[in-house]
Amino acid sequence: MVQHYDNISQEYKKSKELPVRLHIEKFTYFNMLGDLTGKSILDLACGEGFYTRKFKQKGASLVVGVDISEKMVELARQEEAKQQLDIEYIVGDVLELGKIGSFDLVVASYLLNYAQTKEQLLKMCGNIFTNLKLGGRFVTLNNNSEQSPSSYLTTEKYGFIKSISKPLQEGTAIQYTFFVDGNKFSFDNYYLSKDTYQWAFQSVGFKDICWQKPQVSPEGIKEFGQEFWQDFLDCEPLIGIECFKY
């Protein structure tokens, strides 16, 4: 997987500019995150630092980004060199992370959906929990495992589709294909049920697990119209999750 992301790092970076990522993904994410002023944040699966930089720009006091792909972290460090925000980037695997600090928020956009087994998911959640202060939150965007495969192709107009080669069961690969500037690239997520996610969160000690449906920004509705977004809202390809450590 690391090698794969090293190979598509530039294309993946470009995909962050798709309207769906700005008007639904980003809008939903920051609604969940709330005021970041003075917060310490650990951004896991930070990629090239798209959100990592925004957290600092929105007032976070300390931001650390971790990603498994050296090429992705290289891109993030290049941006840091251009515009210094005092963000530390670390190449690391969340499965092997251990404790690197004590943060108000641990965040991730599309991390947990790379767990191929419930044991891997449990290990990721354990490392997330370990890096949170008491009273801290984990906030993430994730593939929505409850999306019906019959709607996997309806999102093509937003710049991506999903596909599977066998029925959904624990560990089934879900291939994402993105279409950006006339090019396409693919990568795999893995299906684990909502019940498995609930089990993993609760097993490591998280409380008050909240699931957030995707939302469209007012700017997105103004620019494209409500009807354009309705297929996305109906099939819910992504989901937001928020968990608390008490």
C-alpha positions in Angstrom: 0.0 0.0 0.0 2.8 2.4 0.8 4.4 1.9 -2.6 1.1 2.5 -4.2 0.6 5.9 -2.5 4.1 6.9 -3.3 3.2 6.3 -7.0 0.0 8.3 -7.0 0.9 11.1 -4.5 0.7 13.9 -7.0 -2.7 12.7 -8.5 -4.1 12.2 -5.0 -3.1 15.7 -4.1 -4.9 17.1 -7.1 -8.1 15.2 -6.2 -8.4 17.4 -3.1 -9.5 20.2 -5.4 -12.6 18.3 -6.7 -15.8 20.2 -5.8 -17.1 17.2 -3.8 -14.1 17.3 -1.5 -14.4 21.0 -0.9 -18.1 21.4 -0.6 -19.0 18.1 1.2 -15.9 16.5 2.6 -14.2 19.6 4.0 -17.5 21.2 5.1 -18.6 18.1 7.0 -15.2 17.6 8.6 -14.9 21.2 9.9 -18.4 21.2 11.1 -17.5 18.2 13.3 -14.2 19.7 14.4 -15.6 23.0 15.6 -13.3 25.8 17.0 -9.7 24.7 16.8 -8.2 27.8 18.5 -5.4 26.7 20.9 -5.9 23.0 20.3 -3.1 20.4 19.9 -3.9 18.1 17.0 -2.4 14.8 15.7 -3.4 14.3 12.1 -3.1 10.7 11.1 -2.9 9.6 7.4 -2.2 13.3 6.8 -1.2 12.7 3.2 0.4 15.8 1.6 -0.9 17.9 4.5 -4.0 19.4 2.9 -6.0 19.4 6.1 -2.9 19.5 8.4 -2.2 23.0 7.2 -5.8 24.2 7.5 -5.8 23.1 11.2 -2.9 25.4 11.9 -4.4 28.2 9.8 -7.6 27.9 11.8 -5.8 28.5 15.1 -4.5 25.2 16.4 -1.5 25.7 18.7 0.3 22.5 17.8 -0.1 20.2 14.8 1.7 17.0 14.0 1.0 15.0 10.8 1.8 11.3 10.3 1.6 9.4 7.1 2.8 5.9 6.0 3.9 7.2 2.5 7.3 8.9 2.3 6.3 10.6 -0.9 3.2 12.1 0.7 5.2 13.4 3.6 7.8 14.8 1.2 5.1 16.8 -0.5 3.8 18.0 2.9 7.3 19.1 3.9 7.8 20.9 0.6 4.6 22.9 1.4 5.9 23.6 4.9 9.2 24.9 3.4 7.2 27.3 1.1 4.9 28.5 3.9 6.2 27.8 7.3 3.5 26.9 9.8 5.6 25.1 12.3 4.0 21.7 11.5 6.0 18.5 12.2 5.5 15.7 9.7 6.5 12.1 10.6 6.6 9.0 8.3 4.9 6.3 10.3 2.4 3.5 10.2 -0.6 4.0 12.6 -0.6 0.3 13.3 2.9 0.7 14.9 2.6 4.2 16.1 2.5 3.8 19.9 2.4 7.0 22.0 4.0 10.1 20.5 2.2 12.7 22.5 -1.0 13.8 24.4 -3.3 15.7 22.1 -6.7 17.5 22.5 -7.7 16.1 19.1 -6.7 13.1 17.0 -8.1 13.4 13.5 -7.9 11.4 10.3 -9.5 11.7 6.9 -9.8 8.1 5.5 -7.6 6.1 7.8 -9.7 3.4 9.4 -11.0 2.2 6.1 -7.5 0.7 5.4 -7.9 -1.8 8.2 -8.4 -5.2 6.5 -9.4 -7.1 9.7 -11.1 -6.3 13.0 -7.7 -6.9 14.7 -6.0 -4.2 12.6 -8.9 -1.8 13.3 -8.6 -2.5 17.0 -4.9 -1.7 16.9 -5.4 1.6 15.0 -8.1 2.6 17.5 -5.9 1.7 20.4 -3.1 3.9 19.1 -5.5 6.7 18.5 -6.9 6.5 22.0 -3.4 6.4 23.5 -2.5 9.7 21.9 -5.5 11.5 23.3 -5.7 13.5 26.5 -8.6 12.8 28.9 -11.5 14.8 27.6 -10.1 14.6 24.1 -11.9 13.7 20.9 -11.2 11.6 17.8 -12.8 13.0 14.7 -12.6 11.2 11.3 -14.0 10.9 7.8 -14.4 7.4 6.6 -15.7 5.3 3.8 -19.4 4.6 4.7 -19.6 0.8 4.9 -23.4 1.0 4.9 -23.5 2.5 1.4 -25.3 0.1 -0.9 -23.0 -1.2 -3.7 -25.9 -0.6 -6.1 -25.2 3.1 -5.8 -21.4 2.8 -6.3 -21.5 4.2 -9.8 -23.9 7.1 -9.2 -21.0 9.2 -7.9 -19.1 9.4 -11.2 -20.3 13.0 -11.8 -18.5 14.0 -8.5 -15.2 12.6 -9.8 -15.1 9.1 -8.3 -16.7 5.7 -8.2 -16.3 2.5 -6.1 -16.3 -1.1 -7.3 -16.1 -4.6 -5.7 -15.2 -7.9 -7.3 -17.2 -10.0 -4.7 -20.0 -9.4 -2.3 -19.3 -7.3 0.8 -18.1 -9.2 3.8 -15.5 -8.4 6.5 -12.3 -7.6 4.7 -13.7 -7.2 1.1 -11.6 -4.8 -1.0 -13.5 -1.7 -2.2 -11.7 -0.1 -5.1 -12.0 3.7 -5.4 -11.3 5.2 -8.8 -10.9 9.0 -9.1 -11.1 11.0 -12.3 -9.0 14.2 -12.2 -8.1 16.4 -15.2 -8.7 13.6 -17.7 -6.6 11.1 -15.8 -7.7 8.4 -13.4 -6.1 6.5 -10.5 -7.3 3.8 -8.1 -6.7 2.5 -4.6 -8.4 0.1 -2.3 -10.3 0.6 1.0 -11.6 -2.4 2.9 -15.1 -3.2 4.1 -15.7 -3.7 7.8 -19.3 -3.4 9.2 -20.5 -0.6 11.3 -20.9 -3.1 14.2 -17.2 -3.9 13.9 -16.3 -0.2 14.1 -18.6 0.2 17.2 -16.9 -2.8 18.8 -13.4 -1.5 18.1 -14.2 2.0 19.5 -15.8 0.7 22.6 -13.1 -2.0 23.2 -10.3 0.6 23.5 -12.4 2.8 25.8 -14.1 5.4 23.6 -17.4 6.8 24.7 -20.3 8.7 23.0 -19.6 7.4 19.4 -21.5 9.7 17.0 -22.0 9.1 13.3 -22.3 12.2 11.1 -24.1 12.2 7.7 -22.3 14.2 4.9 -23.5 17.8 4.5 -23.2 20.3 1.6 -21.8 23.8 2.1 -24.1 26.7 1.3 -21.5 27.8 -1.3 -21.7 24.4 -2.9 -25.5 24.6 -3.2 -25.2 28.2 -4.5 -22.7 27.2 -7.2 -24.1 23.8 -8.3 -27.7 23.7 -7.0 -29.2 21.3 -4.5 -30.2 18.8 -7.2 -26.6 18.3 -8.3 -25.7 17.1 -4.8 -28.8 15.0 -4.1 -27.4 11.6 -5.4 -24.4 12.0 -3.1 -26.7 12.8 -0.1 -28.9 9.9 -0.9 -26.2 7.2 -1.2 -23.8 8.7 1.5 -20.4 7.4 0.2 -18.6 8.9 3.2 -19.4 9.1 6.9 -18.1 11.3 9.7 -17.3 9.7 13.1 -16.7 11.4 16.4 -15.6 9.6 19.6 -14.7 10.9 23.1 -12.1 9.9 25.7 -13.3 10.4 29.3 
